[in-house]
């Protein structure tokens, strides 16, 4: 769908002349654009996003979370250089709200564009893995003292693996699109791993403020230093387990393959990447994690990878209603990479646990 970004931009408190806007990024859920303005003789960019209100059913609550979290981060980072590059900055609408709702019912938000930094869809080195994990650990640490009230649950039970498994069972029973026969091996693998789905929920771990979508490409790395400069994509920031965040880092950073890689021989956990993640994450999060949380670090990677695999498989069986697809069977391809990574983690889990115990 095409949107008139110039008209939408006029609803936000942005000075200068609107020049152009182009689609930006590789996200699955929201529609994202980079818009360029001329301000005082120079070009300045902003990020515009249409919030997917089918996925995020309460965009107003979501933006309340984003406002509170970014304001808290800004306060904690006060005095540091380049503060506009170290946390997202929400540009208010003309009416003072953090969003604008257009005539078609779409919800829009705007952030300052973070220059001289970028995201990567796949990790290129252990140093990058360390930097990203350190940034996510710092993000969690800075939010440990976020004042009440409790943040909204933007997607209830987002990482509730037993409920994700139940959703798979419903989709499998319905088989509304006659696709189950195309995923026999993946379905069998999922069913065999059902016993592990409730391990973290039953572990009695403390609730934290967590990002809940810690893909490697949700950290911007500074072009000059390579440091993790800013955590982005805050739609799912809400109460959760710290291990959900670390587990998703393992899922998205330890394998050299893309999330939708069809050649499964390329998929597998690289131990050097896992070690970099553990060291980077604990360099910040180690200040507040409990011994029990530390003890489940390696397991969390397996569980979250399995959980995302369940979600891709469920969406495939349901007719691709959640994740954007770009080819036939795209969600099944994504599912297969996740389950292959689970296998690789299982093969190295003892070694992973031993490493965590030494740090």
C-alpha positions in Angstrom: 0.0 0.0 0.0 1.2 3.5 -0.8 1.1 6.3 1.7 1.4 10.1 1.2 4.4 10.6 3.5 4.4 14.4 2.8 0.9 14.7 4.1 1.6 12.5 7.1 4.8 14.4 7.9 2.8 17.6 8.2 1.2 16.2 11.3 4.4 16.1 13.3 6.6 18.7 14.9 9.3 18.7 12.3 10.8 21.9 11.0 12.0 22.5 7.4 11.0 21.4 4.0 10.0 17.8 3.2 12.1 16.5 0.4 11.5 12.8 -0.1 10.8 9.5 1.7 11.8 5.9 0.8 11.0 2.5 2.3 13.7 1.6 4.9 14.9 -1.5 6.7 13.9 -5.2 6.6 11.3 -5.5 9.4 8.5 -8.1 9.1 5.8 -6.2 10.9 5.6 -2.4 10.6 6.0 -0.2 7.5 9.1 1.9 7.8 10.3 4.9 5.8 13.3 7.3 5.9 12.2 10.8 5.2 14.6 13.7 4.3 14.1 17.3 5.1 16.0 20.5 4.4 16.6 22.3 7.6 18.8 25.5 7.8 20.6 24.6 4.6 21.3 21.0 5.4 19.5 17.7 4.9 18.2 15.9 8.0 16.5 12.5 8.1 13.8 11.0 10.2 12.3 7.6 10.6 8.5 7.3 9.9 6.7 4.1 10.9 3.2 2.9 10.4 2.4 0.8 13.4 0.8 -2.5 12.4 -2.4 -2.3 14.5 -3.4 -5.8 13.4 -0.4 -7.2 15.3 -0.3 -4.5 17.9 -3.9 -4.1 18.8 -3.4 -1.2 21.2 -1.0 1.3 19.5 -1.8 3.9 22.1 -0.6 1.7 25.0 2.4 0.6 22.9 3.4 4.3 22.5 2.9 5.0 26.2 5.5 2.2 26.8 7.9 3.7 24.2 7.5 7.2 25.6 8.2 6.0 29.2 11.1 3.8 28.3 12.9 6.3 26.0 12.4 9.1 28.6 13.9 6.9 31.3 16.8 5.9 29.2 17.5 9.5 28.3 17.4 10.5 31.9 19.8 7.7 32.8 22.2 8.6 30.0 22.1 12.4 30.7 25.5 14.0 30.3 26.8 11.4 27.9 27.9 12.6 24.4 25.6 12.0 21.4 22.6 11.2 23.6 20.3 11.4 20.5 22.3 8.5 19.1 22.1 6.4 22.3 18.4 6.0 22.6 15.5 6.5 20.2 13.9 10.0 20.3 10.2 10.3 19.7 9.1 13.3 17.7 5.6 14.4 18.9 2.7 15.0 16.6 1.2 18.5 16.3 -1.3 17.8 19.0 1.5 16.8 21.4 0.8 13.0 21.3 3.5 10.5 20.6 1.7 9.3 17.5 -0.7 10.5 14.7 -3.8 8.6 13.6 -4.6 9.3 10.0 -8.0 9.4 8.3 -7.7 5.7 7.3 -7.1 4.7 11.0 -3.4 4.1 10.7 -1.1 5.0 13.6 2.1 6.8 12.7 5.2 7.7 14.8 8.4 9.5 14.0 12.0 9.1 15.4 15.1 11.0 14.9 17.2 9.1 12.3 20.4 7.8 13.9 23.3 8.7 11.6 26.7 7.1 11.3 25.5 3.8 12.6 23.7 0.9 11.0 22.1 -2.5 11.6 23.2 -5.8 10.2 20.9 -8.7 9.3 23.7 -11.2 10.0 26.6 -10.9 12.4 30.0 -10.6 10.8 32.4 -11.2 13.8 32.5 -12.2 17.4 33.3 -8.5 18.2 30.0 -7.5 16.7 28.2 -10.2 18.7 29.9 -8.9 21.9 28.9 -5.3 21.1 25.2 -6.2 20.4 24.9 -8.4 23.6 26.5 -5.6 25.6 24.0 -3.1 24.3 21.1 -5.3 25.2 22.5 -6.1 28.6 22.9 -2.3 29.2 19.4 -1.7 28.0 18.0 -4.2 30.6 20.2 -2.8 33.3 19.2 0.8 32.7 15.5 -0.2 33.0 15.8 -2.2 36.2 14.6 0.9 38.2 11.9 2.1 35.8 9.2 3.6 38.2 5.7 2.1 38.5 3.2 1.6 37.0 4.0 -1.7 35.3 4.4 -1.4 31.5 1.6 -2.5 29.2 1.7 -6.0 27.7 1.8 -5.0 24.1 1.4 -8.6 23.0 0.2 -10.7 26.0 2.1 -14.0 26.4 4.5 -13.1 23.6 7.2 -15.5 24.8 4.8 -17.9 26.6 6.1 -21.1 24.9 3.3 -23.4 26.2 0.7 -21.1 24.7 2.7 -20.9 21.5 2.7 -24.7 21.4 -1.1 -24.8 22.0 -1.5 -22.4 19.1 0.5 -24.8 16.9 -1.7 -27.7 18.0 -4.8 -25.7 17.1 -3.4 -24.8 13.7 -2.4 -28.4 13.1 -5.8 -29.7 14.0 -7.6 -27.2 11.7 -5.0 -27.5 8.9 -7.2 -24.8 7.2 -4.9 -24.4 4.2 -4.0 -28.1 3.8 -0.4 -27.5 4.4 0.4 -30.0 7.2 1.6 -32.6 4.8 4.3 -30.2 3.6 5.7 -29.9 7.1 5.6 -33.5 8.5 9.2 -33.5 9.7 8.9 -30.1 11.4 5.7 -31.0 13.1 7.2 -34.3 14.4 10.2 -32.4 15.7 8.0 -29.8 17.5 5.8 -32.5 19.1 8.8 -34.4 20.4 10.1 -31.3 22.1 6.9 -30.4 23.9 8.3 -31.3 27.4 10.7 -28.4 27.4 8.2 -25.7 26.7 7.3 -24.8 30.3 10.8 -24.9 31.8 11.4 -21.2 32.1 7.9 -20.4 33.2 8.1 -22.9 36.0 11.6 -21.8 37.1 10.3 -18.9 39.3 12.6 -16.3 37.7 12.1 -12.6 38.5 10.1 -10.4 36.1 12.2 -7.7 34.3 11.7 -4.9 31.8 12.8 -6.6 28.6 13.0 -5.9 24.9 11.5 -9.2 23.8 12.8 -9.0 20.2 16.5 -8.9 20.5 17.4 -9.8 17.0 20.9 -8.9 16.0 19.5 -6.2 13.7 17.7 -4.5 16.5 21.0 -2.9 17.7 22.6 -0.1 15.8 26.4 -0.5 15.7 28.5 2.7 15.4 30.3 3.1 12.1 33.5 4.3 13.6 33.9 2.3 16.8 31.7 -0.8 16.2 30.1 -0.3 19.6 26.4 -1.1 20.1 25.2 2.5 20.1 21.4 2.2 20.3 18.7 -0.5 20.8 15.8 0.0 18.4 12.4 -1.5 17.7 10.8 -1.0 21.1 7.3 -2.3 20.2 7.6 -5.3 22.4 9.4 -3.7 25.4 7.3 -4.9 28.3 7.6 -7.1 31.4 9.2 -10.4 30.8 12.2 -12.6 31.7 15.7 -11.4 31.1 16.4 -14.8 29.5 13.9 -14.2 26.8 16.2 -11.4 25.5 19.4 -13.4 25.8 17.8 -16.4 24.2 16.8 -14.4 21.2 20.3 -13.1 20.9 21.6 -16.6 20.7 18.9 -17.4 18.1 19.8 -14.5 15.8 23.5 -14.1 16.3 25.2 -17.5 16.6 24.3 -19.0 13.3 26.0 -17.6 10.1 22.8 -18.3 8.0 20.0 -15.9 7.4 16.7 -16.5 9.1 15.1 -17.9 5.9 18.2 -19.8 4.6 17.1 -22.8 2.5 20.5 -24.6 2.6 20.3 -26.0 6.2 23.9 -27.1 6.0 24.8 -23.4 6.6 22.7 -23.3 9.9 24.4 -24.0 13.2 25.6 -22.5 16.4 29.1 -21.1 16.2 30.6 -21.5 19.7 32.8 -18.4 19.3 29.7 -16.3 18.7 28.0 -17.8 21.7 31.0 -17.0 23.9 31.1 -13.4 22.6 27.4 -13.1 23.4 27.8 -14.4 27.0 30.8 -12.2 27.7 29.2 -9.1 26.2 25.8 -9.6 27.9 27.2 -10.4 31.3 29.5 -7.4 31.2 26.4 -5.3 31.8 23.6 -7.7 32.9 25.9 -9.5 35.3 25.3 -6.7 37.8 21.7 -7.7 38.4 21.1 -11.3 37.2 20.4 -13.9 39.8 22.3 -17.2 40.0 19.2 -19.0 38.6 19.0 -16.6 35.7 22.6 -17.3 34.9 22.0 -21.0 35.1 19.5 -20.9 32.3 21.4 -18.8 29.8 22.4 -21.6 27.5 19.0 -23.3 27.7 17.3 -20.0 26.9 18.8 -19.9 23.5 17.4 -23.4 22.7 14.0 -22.5 24.1 13.6 -19.2 22.3 14.8 -20.6 19.0 12.3 -23.4 19.4 9.6 -20.9 20.3 10.2 -18.8 17.2 10.3 -22.0 15.1 6.8 -22.8 16.5 5.6 -19.4 15.5 6.8 -19.6 12.0 5.3 -23.1 11.7 2.0 -22.0 13.1 1.9 -19.1 10.7 2.7 -21.3 7.8 -0.2 -23.7 8.7 -2.5 -20.8 9.3 -2.0 -19.2 5.9 0.8 -16.6 6.6 -1.3 -14.2 8.6 1.3 -12.7 10.9 4.8 -12.5 9.3 5.3 -10.9 6.0 6.3 -13.4 3.3 8.2 -12.8 0.1 7.9 -16.2 -1.5 5.8 -19.4 -1.4 6.7 -21.4 1.7 8.7 -18.6 3.2 7.5 -19.2 6.8 8.2 -22.9 6.5 11.8 -22.1 5.4 12.1 -19.8 8.4 10.8 -22.6 10.7 13.3 -25.1 9.3 16.3 -22.8 10.1 15.1 -22.4 13.7 14.6 -26.1 14.3 18.0 -26.9 12.7 19.6 -24.4 15.1 17.8 -26.1 18.0 19.5 -29.3 17.0 22.9 -27.6 16.9 22.4 -26.1 20.3 21.5 -29.4 21.8 24.7 -30.9 20.4 26.8 -28.2 22.2 24.6 -27.5 25.3 27.0 -29.1 27.8 29.9 -27.0 26.5 27.8 -23.9 26.6 26.8 -24.4 30.2 30.4 -25.0 31.2 31.4 -21.7 29.6 28.7 -19.7 31.4 29.8 -21.2 34.7 33.3 -19.9 34.3 32.3 -16.2 33.6 
